[in-house]
Amino acid sequence: MGEDGASQEEQLLAACMTDQSDLVRELLQDSHPVDVNFTNSLGYTALHYAAQTGSVDCMRLLVAVQGVNPNIQDSLDKDTPLHKALVHCDSSETALELTRLLLTAGADPRITNEKRQRPVTLTEPEEEDIRRLLVQATLAAETRRTQPDDSSDGGSCSSD
């Protein structure tokens, strides 16, 4: 428990909710490991709150943590952090950066929420860069899923 009675995980959620990247950094560097995949009663993780508040700095810190899961769906709407980034960001530039960070961390753009919406369906028509990025990530994920699991990459040459 922290000094105010909140656990480190609860402090992490609050820090992301209020865009306090210095506190997030401090919690992640603490000698006691903090569970970045901790969910509150709403099913929100620190990534959900960083995405919802448009906190690029908090998001950068969180996605750098080994084992972070960007595909956790909340309890209310079954939204992932990627859904939250696209619905709650006021700035297209912020939404684009959050989308990039989440996709790099392994966010799956094919996950649907309770309303059966994929993140790409939540973009505005003028957000072409975000749509393109999500479509490319979806195609890449589909390609990985359909390729046979073969240790040979087919690109090596053998000498005769």
C-alpha positions in Angstrom: 0.0 0.0 0.0 1.1 3.5 -0.7 1.2 6.3 1.8 -2.4 7.4 0.9 -3.7 3.8 1.3 -3.8 3.1 -2.4 -1.8 0.2 -3.9 0.9 0.9 -6.4 -1.5 -0.4 -9.1 -4.3 2.0 -8.0 -1.7 4.8 -8.0 -0.7 3.9 -11.5 -4.3 4.0 -12.8 -4.8 7.4 -11.1 -1.5 8.8 -12.5 -2.6 7.7 -16.1 -6.1 9.1 -15.5 -4.6 12.5 -14.6 -1.7 12.5 -17.1 1.0 12.4 -14.5 3.9 10.8 -16.4 6.4 11.6 -13.7 4.5 9.5 -11.2 4.1 6.7 -13.7 7.8 6.7 -14.3 8.4 6.7 -10.5 6.0 3.8 -10.0 7.5 1.7 -12.9 11.0 2.3 -11.5 10.1 1.4 -7.9 11.9 -1.6 -6.4 8.5 -3.3 -5.9 7.2 -4.4 -9.3 3.9 -2.8 -10.3 1.4 -4.9 -12.3 0.8 -2.8 -15.5 -2.0 -5.2 -16.5 -3.9 -4.6 -13.2 -7.6 -3.9 -13.8 -10.0 -2.0 -11.6 -13.7 -2.8 -11.1 -14.5 -1.3 -14.6 -11.9 -3.6 -16.2 -9.7 -0.6 -17.0 -5.9 -0.9 -17.1 -3.4 2.0 -17.0 -3.3 1.7 -20.8 -7.0 2.3 -21.0 -6.7 5.5 -18.9 -3.6 6.7 -20.8 -5.5 6.2 -24.1 -8.7 7.8 -22.8 -6.9 10.9 -21.5 -4.7 11.2 -24.5 -1.5 10.9 -22.4 1.2 10.1 -24.9 3.9 10.3 -22.3 2.2 7.8 -20.0 1.5 5.5 -22.9 5.2 5.6 -24.0 6.3 4.6 -20.5 3.7 1.8 -20.2 4.2 0.1 -23.6 7.9 -0.1 -22.8 7.2 -2.4 -19.9 7.8 -6.1 -20.7 4.7 -8.1 -20.5 2.2 -5.2 -20.9 -1.0 -6.4 -22.6 -2.6 -3.9 -24.9 -5.5 -6.2 -25.7 -7.3 -6.3 -22.4 -11.0 -5.5 -22.8 -12.8 -3.4 -20.2 -15.9 -4.8 -18.4 -18.3 -2.1 -19.6 -18.0 -1.9 -23.4 -15.4 -4.5 -24.0 -13.2 -1.7 -25.3 -9.4 -2.2 -25.6 -7.0 0.7 -25.1 -7.0 1.1 -28.9 -10.8 1.7 -28.9 -10.4 4.3 -26.1 -7.6 6.2 -27.9 -9.8 6.6 -31.0 -13.0 7.6 -29.2 -11.8 9.9 -26.5 -8.9 11.8 -28.1 -9.7 15.4 -29.2 -6.6 15.6 -31.4 -6.1 13.4 -34.5 -2.3 13.8 -34.0 -2.6 12.4 -30.4 -4.8 9.6 -31.5 -2.4 8.7 -34.3 0.6 8.6 -31.9 -1.3 6.5 -29.3 -2.4 4.2 -32.1 1.2 3.8 -33.2 2.4 3.1 -29.7 -0.3 0.6 -29.0 0.2 -1.3 -32.3 3.9 -1.4 -31.7 3.2 -3.0 -28.3 1.1 -5.7 -29.9 -2.5 -4.2 -29.9 -4.7 -6.3 -32.2 -6.8 -4.0 -34.4 -9.2 -6.9 -35.2 -10.7 -7.0 -31.7 -14.3 -6.0 -31.6 -16.0 -4.3 -28.6 -19.5 -5.0 -27.3 -21.1 -3.1 -30.2 -19.0 -5.3 -32.6 -16.9 -2.3 -33.6 -13.3 -2.7 -34.6 -11.0 0.3 -33.9 -10.9 1.3 -37.5 -14.7 1.8 -37.5 -14.3 4.4 -34.8 -12.1 6.7 -36.8 -13.4 9.9 -38.4 -13.4 10.1 -42.3 -10.7 12.8 -42.2 -8.4 10.6 -40.1 -6.9 8.9 -43.1 -3.5 8.4 -41.5 -5.0 6.5 -38.6 -7.3 4.5 -40.8 -4.4 3.5 -43.1 -2.3 2.5 -40.1 -5.1 0.3 -38.7 -5.8 -1.3 -42.0 -2.1 -2.1 -42.5 -1.9 -3.6 -39.0 -5.1 -5.6 -39.6 -3.7 -7.0 -42.9 -0.4 -7.8 -41.3 -2.2 -9.6 -38.4 -4.3 -11.6 -40.9 -1.3 -12.5 -42.9 0.5 -13.8 -39.8 -2.5 -15.8 -38.9 -2.9 -17.5 -42.2 0.8 -18.3 -42.8 1.9 -21.8 -42.0 4.1 -22.1 -38.9 7.3 -23.0 -40.7 10.8 -22.3 -39.4 12.0 -21.8 -43.0 11.6 -18.3 -44.3 12.1 -19.3 -47.8 14.6 -16.5 -48.3 17.8 -18.5 -47.9 19.8 -19.9 -50.8 21.4 -23.3 -50.7 24.7 -23.9 -52.4 24.9 -27.0 -54.6 
